[in-house]
């Protein structure tokens, strides 16, 4: 059977443990430095603790070191990576090709999506220079994923849930151009979530103060089987800045979906154990901007969240009538006291309030400002659901079978786990017949099944004794403790640690000349590309390059298509001329449309002084 991985973000140790408990087969977590989420770094000690916990279930911990590095940072990064290997990290997610020229431990390398992993040629090159996995560009459709799979043997990972960058990852320089904070250095200021006005070439305003580059969140929960058939082996949830409740809810939801698929086919989870949660997960009830399948099944006009970049949650219903302190709602979805709701006022601004009381369809919020008949109400905080989520105790357990036997002079307890690991422990024993056989056998079962505090669970014990003996509780407890410790050690010894020694080569990269979008920021990265046949290399934008007039985004998302003014979408509609975005500070962002490739390019002009 083919191992399939559910991969969860881990903001910190606590969130990572929660993700493992909810059924994640692996987690990815930020290193102490040089991660693409600067605010999500973790200590070596916490990473070591997380790895130790994950490895009990044969789950894995991947560490992100996926920023571009300056020359003086490479020695520190190299030392830190060796320390991460000693801490038990299972793989390294990187962006900077300069690390391939460093002396690294035999950690498998994953090519971050920031390496612009969007074509078979690109991914085949990554495979041939030593990467074990490529994290695919979010923009790919199913046919493109299948084409990559057909031409490579590298592991393929794709995002299935969470926030979307409007630009191809690694190809966005907007934050750096506007304010000097580079997304490729882990400092993105999220300019794609800001308001812009859209102007035509005469300066006429076509759209005013809207979030024209802000995308909805990805949700491919209903496309997992299609992705499996396309060759994906790792399903990634975005969100290394998300809190524990988000991770518990979303990981649990995807675990259930995958387990349902696995029960019907030839796939299985990539780690051990099963999760037990006492709530029904529902991703719509935690942070989301509305959902999209993005380009997986082709282009759609329902990709952007034009009115707000904030979480809106689940649509509830339409306001029928408004009174002084309440409103009536058309909905079959029950609301509760303490729920948070949001809505757009008549000016198109997102507003929110809290529900104080609900009475027979009449809703009494804390404030009525902005609510009008016909407005759509969303619930972005489900009080009852979050209360249950915060109280839930999710456990992950490995199935265990137990067998108790008597051998001359000893009691023997054999344990076999769901992965086939088996041990046998004995303790000296002088048999004495039990006065009450039924009670004695019941005590044996109860004591041996006291598995709390261990990663194991079992539904019974096979008792193979010539007759029912009286066995002191202390003897049973000692036998159980020794057996569990021995099985944990056996699992540790049999866990396969993936290691890969990369052998440098001089395989031709392809292009002979690289511009700044190749993201070459240090001499080792330049040496890597020169060794692979590149003749000239322009330094990365972060080297101090002036960005005025440069292309700062390349995106498959198209504003013309989103607004219904694409001539391919509506051939009879007039073709607009030059379009420009303008932000609140007066910076201009001319747009160019490569209709042959169905791509949009965003350029930058700083505001006039």
TIMI-254296 format. One record per residue (C-alpha): x, y negated, z negated. Coordinates in pm, 1 decimal. Layout:
N
u;v;w
X;Y;Z
...
***
This chain:
609
u;v;w
0.0;0.0;0.0
116.0;-352.2;76.9
196.5;-577.5;-219.6
18.7;-913.7;-206.5
111.2;-1201.6;-433.0
-110.8;-1460.5;-599.1
123.0;-1750.1;-675.1
31.8;-2012.1;-934.3
181.7;-2347.4;-1027.8
325.1;-2388.8;-1376.5
362.7;-2741.7;-1505.5
529.2;-2606.4;-1819.9
581.2;-2291.5;-2025.0
230.9;-2293.3;-2173.6
64.1;-2331.9;-1833.5
287.4;-2063.8;-1683.4
195.5;-1813.0;-1954.4
-172.6;-1895.4;-1900.7
-133.7;-1834.4;-1526.3
28.4;-1494.7;-1586.4
-248.0;-1401.7;-1830.2
-509.6;-1493.9;-1569.2
-357.8;-1255.6;-1316.5
-97.2;-1452.6;-1123.3
161.7;-1221.7;-969.5
415.7;-1503.9;-975.5
446.3;-1864.8;-1085.0
657.9;-2150.4;-953.6
799.0;-2403.4;-1196.3
1019.8;-2709.5;-1179.5
1388.9;-2685.5;-1268.1
1536.7;-2929.9;-1521.1
1636.0;-3151.2;-1226.1
1593.5;-3185.7;-850.4
1233.1;-3066.3;-816.1
989.0;-3226.2;-571.9
770.1;-3326.8;-867.4
1010.2;-3537.8;-1072.5
763.1;-3551.5;-1363.8
737.8;-3171.5;-1383.8
1087.5;-3067.3;-1488.7
1140.5;-2793.0;-1749.7
1423.8;-2687.5;-1977.8
1633.2;-2379.3;-1909.8
1511.7;-2236.0;-2240.1
1146.2;-2265.1;-2136.8
1216.4;-2112.2;-1795.8
1395.3;-1821.5;-1964.6
1099.2;-1769.2;-2200.0
853.2;-1778.8;-1911.6
1058.9;-1529.6;-1711.9
1077.4;-1292.3;-2007.1
699.4;-1306.4;-2048.3
625.0;-1266.8;-1677.4
864.2;-974.9;-1640.7
665.8;-770.4;-1893.7
403.0;-746.2;-1619.0
656.6;-721.0;-1337.3
543.1;-1068.6;-1234.7
800.2;-1318.9;-1107.8
914.9;-1674.2;-1171.0
1029.0;-1894.7;-884.5
1206.9;-2221.6;-957.7
1185.6;-2533.4;-743.1
1506.0;-2716.4;-658.8
1348.5;-2867.8;-351.3
1464.3;-3227.9;-322.3
1728.4;-3376.3;-97.1
2058.5;-3411.7;-280.7
2333.5;-3670.0;-272.2
2693.6;-3547.8;-253.4
2762.6;-3620.2;-619.2
2454.2;-3418.4;-722.5
2551.4;-3096.7;-546.7
2798.4;-2975.9;-815.3
2534.6;-3028.4;-1085.5
2273.5;-2850.1;-877.0
2511.9;-2561.2;-811.3
2585.2;-2521.0;-1183.7
2216.5;-2542.6;-1273.6
2124.2;-2276.3;-1017.6
2376.8;-2036.3;-1171.2
2219.3;-2104.4;-1510.8
1872.6;-2040.6;-1367.9
1993.8;-1702.9;-1242.3
2118.6;-1618.0;-1591.3
1777.3;-1723.2;-1730.1
1604.7;-1459.0;-1520.0
1466.1;-1666.4;-1233.6
1354.0;-1445.4;-947.1
1397.1;-1684.8;-653.3
1484.8;-2041.0;-566.3
1267.1;-2275.5;-359.3
1488.7;-2523.9;-175.3
1471.3;-2798.1;87.9
1830.1;-2919.9;121.0
2036.5;-2719.0;370.1
2349.0;-2834.1;187.1
2277.9;-2574.9;-81.6
2344.5;-2303.9;177.9
2706.6;-2421.2;183.4
2741.1;-2393.5;-195.7
2852.5;-2099.3;-405.2
2519.2;-1962.5;-525.2
2427.8;-1651.7;-725.0
2242.5;-1374.8;-537.8
1903.0;-1537.6;-588.3
1659.3;-1495.2;-298.5
1604.0;-1828.1;-125.1
1260.6;-1952.4;-23.4
1237.7;-2226.1;238.0
1020.6;-2500.1;93.2
735.6;-2622.7;310.0
932.3;-2950.1;310.2
1170.7;-2784.3;556.5
896.3;-2835.3;819.1
815.7;-2466.8;868.1
573.5;-2495.6;1158.1
701.6;-2295.5;1457.3
820.3;-1938.5;1520.2
1158.1;-2071.7;1636.8
1211.1;-2271.9;1319.5
1115.3;-1984.3;1090.9
1315.8;-1727.6;1284.6
1622.8;-1948.3;1234.3
1555.5;-1968.9;859.2
1530.5;-1590.8;845.8
1856.8;-1543.1;1031.9
2053.8;-1779.1;807.7
1947.8;-1593.6;493.1
1610.6;-1709.5;366.7
1387.6;-1434.2;233.2
1065.0;-1632.3;253.7
923.1;-1928.7;441.2
649.8;-2141.3;286.5
441.5;-2235.6;587.7
322.9;-2579.9;685.0
-31.3;-2636.9;561.4
-140.7;-2755.2;907.9
-110.4;-2416.4;1080.3
-411.2;-2234.5;1218.4
-461.3;-1858.6;1216.8
-330.4;-1805.3;1568.8
-11.4;-1997.8;1488.4
42.4;-1792.4;1173.6
-6.4;-1471.6;1373.5
247.2;-1590.7;1631.5
503.2;-1657.1;1357.5
440.0;-1315.7;1203.8
478.1;-1144.6;1542.3
820.8;-1301.7;1598.4
973.8;-1272.6;1249.3
1015.6;-1029.3;961.5
1056.6;-1290.6;688.6
801.0;-1307.2;404.1
528.8;-1563.7;475.9
370.0;-1774.2;204.0
88.3;-2021.1;254.4
-106.7;-2266.2;43.2
-468.1;-2166.2;-14.4
-589.4;-2423.2;-267.2
-522.6;-2772.9;-392.6
-416.0;-3117.8;-278.9
-308.7;-3183.5;79.7
-39.0;-3419.1;208.0
-160.9;-3600.8;517.4
184.1;-3584.0;679.1
377.1;-3272.6;764.4
566.1;-3198.6;442.3
922.7;-3325.5;448.0
834.7;-3558.3;735.2
673.2;-3832.7;524.3
877.2;-4145.1;455.2
586.9;-4375.4;365.6
653.1;-4393.8;-7.1
1022.2;-4463.8;54.6
950.9;-4725.2;321.5
694.5;-4913.6;114.6
852.8;-4906.6;-228.8
1180.9;-4714.2;-223.2
1036.4;-4404.3;-391.1
1112.5;-4101.7;-176.0
881.4;-3802.7;-164.1
1182.3;-3597.9;-51.9
1346.3;-3697.0;-379.8
1045.5;-3603.2;-595.6
923.9;-3960.1;-643.7
623.4;-3992.9;-409.6
398.2;-4286.6;-500.4
111.6;-4136.8;-295.3
56.9;-4415.9;-41.8
-179.3;-4181.4;143.7
-427.5;-4225.9;-141.3
-437.3;-4606.8;-105.3
-695.1;-4824.2;69.1
-634.0;-4942.5;423.9
-819.2;-5142.7;682.6
-818.0;-5027.7;1042.9
-768.9;-5295.7;1310.2
-792.3;-5276.1;1687.6
-541.2;-5445.8;1920.1
-738.5;-5773.3;1907.2
-718.8;-5773.3;1528.8
-1084.7;-5688.1;1482.4
-1157.7;-5487.7;1167.9
-1304.8;-5146.5;1254.0
-1292.7;-5010.3;899.0
-1236.5;-5222.8;588.9
-1071.0;-5109.0;267.0
-1121.6;-4735.9;300.5
-899.6;-4443.3;204.7
-827.4;-4360.0;566.9
-530.3;-4129.9;497.7
-669.5;-3950.9;191.5
-755.0;-3586.7;256.0
-993.3;-3359.9;72.8
-848.3;-3067.0;-118.3
-772.7;-2733.4;44.1
-993.0;-2434.2;-36.5
-934.7;-2114.1;161.1
-1106.7;-1883.1;-85.4
-1335.8;-1748.8;187.7
-1051.9;-1698.7;439.2
-822.5;-1471.4;238.2
-894.3;-1160.0;445.5
-819.7;-1350.3;766.0
-488.4;-1463.1;619.1
-402.4;-1108.4;512.4
-464.4;-985.9;864.2
-249.0;-1269.3;997.8
46.2;-1147.2;789.6
47.2;-1366.0;477.4
181.8;-1187.8;168.9
183.6;-1475.2;-82.4
-116.9;-1698.3;-154.4
-10.5;-2022.9;-317.0
-215.1;-2255.6;-534.2
-93.2;-2616.8;-534.8
-65.3;-2817.8;-855.5
255.5;-2841.0;-1061.0
109.9;-3152.7;-1223.8
-226.3;-2991.0;-1301.0
-325.9;-2902.8;-1657.3
-381.4;-2560.9;-1811.7
-761.5;-2561.0;-1773.9
-728.3;-2620.5;-1398.9
-481.2;-2333.0;-1366.0
-693.6;-2093.4;-1573.3
-1004.2;-2166.1;-1367.9
-850.7;-2158.6;-1020.1
-614.6;-1863.5;-1075.8
-899.2;-1659.1;-1226.2
-1120.7;-1740.4;-927.5
-861.8;-1630.5;-670.8
-768.7;-1323.2;-875.1
-1128.2;-1205.3;-858.5
-1152.0;-1269.5;-485.2
-830.8;-1082.2;-410.3
-920.5;-789.8;-636.5
-1251.1;-752.1;-452.5
-1061.9;-738.1;-123.4
-805.2;-491.8;-260.6
-1079.8;-256.4;-377.2
-1184.2;-210.3;-13.2
-853.8;-186.7;169.7
-484.6;-105.2;179.3
-352.2;-397.3;-27.0
-265.0;-419.6;-394.7
-150.7;-682.1;-643.3
223.2;-742.6;-653.7
240.8;-710.7;-1033.3
98.3;-496.1;-1312.6
-201.2;-523.3;-1535.9
-552.9;-658.9;-1523.8
-689.4;-981.8;-1666.1
-988.0;-1002.5;-1895.1
-1163.9;-1341.4;-1899.5
-1490.0;-1417.4;-2079.4
-1603.5;-1686.5;-1835.1
-1705.8;-1710.0;-1470.1
-1444.1;-1915.2;-1281.1
-1561.2;-2181.5;-1037.5
-1303.0;-2408.1;-866.7
-1562.9;-2675.0;-787.6
-1586.1;-2747.3;-1160.7
-1227.6;-2864.2;-1198.6
-1038.2;-3142.7;-1022.5
-1122.1;-3169.5;-653.6
-1179.6;-3437.3;-393.1
-1424.2;-3220.7;-203.7
-1299.2;-2921.4;-8.6
-1175.4;-2851.5;342.3
-1029.5;-2552.8;525.9
-804.4;-2807.2;705.1
-678.2;-2665.0;1038.3
-699.7;-2293.8;958.9
-1001.1;-2241.8;1184.5
-939.6;-2539.7;1409.9
-985.0;-2914.6;1388.2
-1283.8;-3045.9;1193.5
-1413.1;-3397.9;1126.2
-1467.2;-3303.7;760.7
-1106.8;-3330.6;642.3
-1080.5;-3671.4;478.5
-1214.5;-3820.3;157.7
-1256.2;-4171.5;297.9
-1446.7;-4324.7;7.3
-1227.4;-4224.1;-284.6
-904.1;-4036.7;-360.4
-1035.7;-3936.9;-703.3
-1197.7;-3615.9;-817.2
-1568.7;-3606.0;-736.6
-1648.5;-3251.0;-846.3
-1967.2;-3079.2;-736.2
-2259.7;-3242.2;-553.1
-2570.5;-3232.1;-774.3
-2848.8;-3412.5;-593.9
-3002.1;-3736.6;-469.0
-3151.2;-4008.6;-689.2
-3529.4;-4026.0;-632.0
-3616.4;-4320.7;-850.8
-3450.8;-4557.3;-1097.4
-3584.9;-4691.9;-1426.2
-3426.6;-4933.4;-1670.2
-3239.1;-4670.4;-1871.1
-3279.6;-4354.7;-1663.4
-3315.2;-4207.1;-1317.5
-3487.5;-3908.6;-1159.8
-3285.9;-3661.9;-956.7
-3369.6;-3418.9;-679.4
-3176.0;-3110.0;-785.3
-3207.7;-2750.3;-896.9
-2874.1;-2765.9;-1078.3
-2915.5;-2819.5;-1452.8
-2734.5;-3114.2;-1610.7
-2642.0;-3130.5;-1978.4
-2567.2;-3385.6;-2244.6
-2201.4;-3484.8;-2222.2
-2166.1;-3416.4;-1848.5
-1962.8;-3668.4;-1650.1
-2116.0;-3786.8;-1324.3
-1991.0;-4009.5;-1043.5
-2144.2;-4183.1;-742.6
-2079.3;-4453.7;-486.0
-2244.0;-4789.6;-552.8
-2388.8;-5008.1;-277.3
-2042.0;-5152.8;-208.4
-1898.3;-4806.2;-158.8
-1698.2;-4810.9;-483.9
-1679.1;-4493.0;-688.7
-1843.8;-4537.7;-1028.9
-1889.8;-4298.7;-1315.6
-2071.6;-4252.8;-1641.9
-2161.2;-3989.4;-1902.2
-2502.2;-3831.7;-1952.7
-2654.3;-3893.4;-2294.6
-2977.4;-3699.9;-2247.0
-3169.9;-3496.6;-1990.2
-3544.6;-3458.8;-2022.3
-3750.9;-3267.2;-1763.0
-3547.4;-3390.8;-1465.7
-3509.7;-3741.5;-1603.7
-3147.2;-3834.4;-1668.2
-3042.9;-4092.0;-1929.2
-2679.1;-4199.0;-1872.6
-2461.3;-4423.3;-2088.2
-2489.4;-4693.3;-1821.9
-2698.6;-4743.5;-1512.2
-2468.1;-4981.6;-1324.1
-2443.1;-4890.9;-955.1
-2712.3;-4619.9;-946.1
-2979.4;-4674.4;-681.9
-3247.3;-4463.5;-508.5
-3092.3;-4244.2;-241.5
-2743.9;-4231.8;-390.6
-2575.4;-3891.2;-416.2
-2478.9;-3783.4;-767.6
-2172.7;-3565.2;-828.3
-2073.5;-3394.7;-1152.2
-1700.4;-3429.3;-1211.0
-1709.2;-3305.9;-1570.8
-1923.7;-3006.9;-1663.5
-1934.0;-3029.7;-2041.9
-2058.2;-2675.7;-2104.9
-1818.2;-2516.6;-1854.5
-1513.3;-2701.9;-1985.8
-1610.1;-2616.6;-2344.8
-1620.7;-2247.1;-2255.6
-1295.8;-2278.7;-2058.9
-1113.7;-2443.6;-2349.8
-1225.6;-2172.3;-2586.9
-1167.1;-1877.4;-2357.8
-901.4;-1625.9;-2452.2
-772.7;-1469.0;-2132.6
-573.1;-1152.2;-2186.2
-371.2;-946.1;-1944.1
-325.8;-579.8;-2015.9
-145.5;-287.9;-1854.3
-339.9;39.4;-1846.7
-188.9;306.3;-2066.7
-250.5;676.5;-2124.0
-147.7;837.4;-2454.7
-90.7;1202.0;-2539.8
-19.2;1333.8;-2889.8
137.9;1678.9;-2928.0
290.1;1894.8;-3198.4
623.3;2057.9;-3132.5
787.8;2262.9;-3405.6
898.0;2023.9;-3679.0
784.8;1709.4;-3495.9
497.2;1502.1;-3363.3
545.2;1375.0;-3008.6
364.5;1079.5;-2851.5
387.4;1042.5;-2473.8
295.7;713.7;-2304.7
246.3;662.4;-1931.5
157.8;322.2;-1788.1
-24.4;235.7;-1466.4
305.5;200.0;-1278.8
411.2;556.3;-1361.9
662.9;464.8;-1630.3
665.4;738.4;-1893.4
837.5;794.0;-2228.3
813.6;1041.9;-2514.7
884.6;958.2;-2878.0
900.6;1201.7;-3169.9
899.4;1178.8;-3548.0
969.5;1458.9;-3800.1
646.8;1617.5;-3922.5
542.0;1897.1;-4158.0
189.0;2003.2;-4060.3
-91.6;2015.5;-4316.1
-447.0;2103.0;-4211.1
-691.5;1815.6;-4251.4
-975.2;1854.4;-4503.6
-1213.3;1664.4;-4273.2
-1121.2;1739.6;-3911.7
-1362.3;1490.5;-3752.3
-1248.3;1202.4;-3971.6
-883.1;1295.1;-3923.0
-911.7;1297.5;-3542.7
-1097.3;964.9;-3554.9
-818.4;813.0;-3766.1
-556.2;939.7;-3521.5
-734.7;773.8;-3228.6
-791.5;446.9;-3413.2
-431.9;412.2;-3527.9
-273.5;503.4;-3196.3
-505.5;268.3;-3007.5
-412.3;-33.2;-3220.1
-238.1;-199.6;-2926.1
-310.1;-559.8;-3015.2
-6.8;-781.6;-2973.6
123.9;-559.1;-2695.5
69.9;-591.4;-2318.5
-108.6;-255.0;-2310.5
-463.9;-127.8;-2337.9
-611.9;219.6;-2335.4
-954.1;378.8;-2360.6
-849.4;697.6;-2535.0
-588.2;938.8;-2663.5
-538.1;1296.2;-2549.8
-485.2;1494.8;-2873.0
-318.5;1828.9;-2806.5
-269.6;1983.1;-3152.3
-305.8;2353.4;-3242.0
-545.0;2236.4;-3510.4
-638.1;1903.3;-3665.4
-367.9;1794.1;-3906.9
-365.4;1532.9;-4175.5
-123.1;1271.1;-4044.9
-36.1;977.2;-4272.9
-121.9;636.6;-4126.5
239.3;528.4;-4175.3
354.6;815.0;-3953.6
107.5;728.6;-3678.3
200.8;359.6;-3694.9
571.9;436.3;-3676.6
521.1;669.7;-3383.5
308.7;412.5;-3196.9
552.1;124.2;-3259.8
854.4;327.9;-3152.9
676.3;452.1;-2840.6
563.3;102.2;-2737.2
915.2;-35.7;-2784.6
1058.2;250.1;-2579.7
804.7;194.8;-2300.4
873.5;-178.8;-2289.7
1244.1;-100.4;-2258.8
1171.8;152.9;-1983.2
966.1;-105.6;-1794.6
1246.3;-358.1;-1832.3
1502.9;-110.9;-1700.8
1286.7;-7.3;-1406.7
1180.8;-357.0;-1303.6
1332.7;-431.9;-967.4
1516.9;-762.8;-965.0
1533.6;-885.0;-609.4
1881.2;-1001.9;-525.0
2010.1;-1115.3;-191.6
2366.8;-1194.4;-93.1
2362.9;-1441.9;193.0
2634.7;-1404.1;455.5
2698.8;-1732.4;643.3
2691.3;-1719.0;1021.9
2715.7;-1959.9;1314.9
2384.3;-1884.1;1482.3
2278.3;-2168.9;1710.4
2017.8;-2395.7;1550.1
1877.9;-2527.3;1876.8
1878.4;-2907.1;1904.0
2221.4;-3060.4;1962.5
2124.9;-3394.8;1812.8
1934.9;-3460.3;1490.1
1769.2;-3786.0;1388.7
1691.2;-3899.6;1033.8
1389.3;-3666.7;1011.4
1626.1;-3369.8;978.8
1677.7;-3495.6;619.7
2056.5;-3457.7;609.2
2164.6;-3651.1;299.9
2499.6;-3494.9;207.9
2817.9;-3372.2;372.1
2745.4;-3005.0;303.5
2410.3;-3027.5;484.1
2588.8;-3189.9;776.8
2851.4;-2912.6;769.8
2575.6;-2651.3;776.3
2417.4;-2794.4;1091.3
2753.6;-2855.5;1259.7
2841.7;-2491.0;1198.6
2518.8;-2398.3;1372.0
2600.3;-2593.3;1684.1
2458.9;-2942.9;1618.1
2677.8;-3216.9;1769.7
2547.3;-3541.2;1619.1
2349.0;-3600.1;1301.9
2183.7;-3919.3;1183.9
2179.4;-3955.6;803.1
1853.7;-3914.0;610.3
1634.8;-4215.3;541.2
1728.3;-4193.0;172.6
2086.7;-4283.1;261.3
1967.2;-4644.2;273.7
1834.4;-4661.7;626.0
1608.7;-4964.1;697.4
1261.7;-4829.9;771.7
1104.2;-5130.8;943.2
977.6;-5015.1;1281.9
1041.5;-4646.7;1211.7
801.1;-4354.9;1223.9
714.0;-4276.0;862.2
455.5;-4000.7;909.6
374.3;-3730.9;1160.2
35.9;-3573.6;1106.8
-212.2;-3342.8;1273.2
-487.8;-3532.0;1099.0
-622.4;-3791.3;1340.8
-805.8;-4105.6;1233.4
-973.2;-4136.2;1573.5
-1112.8;-3784.2;1548.6
-1216.9;-3838.0;1186.5
-1409.1;-4155.2;1280.0
-1565.8;-4004.6;1592.1
-1380.6;-4224.6;1843.5
-1159.6;-3958.9;2002.4
-1209.5;-3944.1;2380.0
-1156.1;-3565.5;2372.9
-1419.0;-3526.7;2105.6
-1662.2;-3763.2;2282.2
-1549.2;-3803.5;2645.0
-1815.3;-4064.9;2720.7
-1708.8;-4296.0;2437.8
-1477.4;-4591.5;2511.3
-1108.5;-4523.3;2446.8
-978.2;-4760.6;2177.7
-648.2;-4933.8;2242.7
-371.8;-4981.4;1988.0
-486.5;-4917.0;1631.7
-313.3;-5042.6;1317.5
-358.4;-4974.2;948.3
-306.8;-5264.9;709.8
-269.2;-5220.3;335.1
-360.8;-5460.4;56.0
-9.0;-5614.7;54.6
-21.1;-5690.7;425.6
212.6;-5413.9;542.9
119.8;-5293.1;889.4
120.4;-4935.0;1008.1
80.0;-4907.5;1386.1
-62.4;-4575.2;1498.4
46.0;-4376.6;1801.7
-152.4;-4081.2;1930.5
11.9;-3787.3;2102.7
-308.1;-3644.2;2248.7
-127.1;-3366.5;2436.0
-14.6;-3223.8;2099.4
-316.3;-3357.7;1907.4
-86.6;-3542.8;1665.9
-84.9;-3888.9;1513.4
227.7;-4087.5;1426.6
234.0;-4366.5;1169.9
492.6;-4645.1;1196.0
587.8;-4913.6;945.6
619.0;-5290.8;960.3
683.6;-5469.7;631.9
459.3;-5766.1;543.3
564.0;-6108.3;670.9
760.7;-6311.8;417.8
***
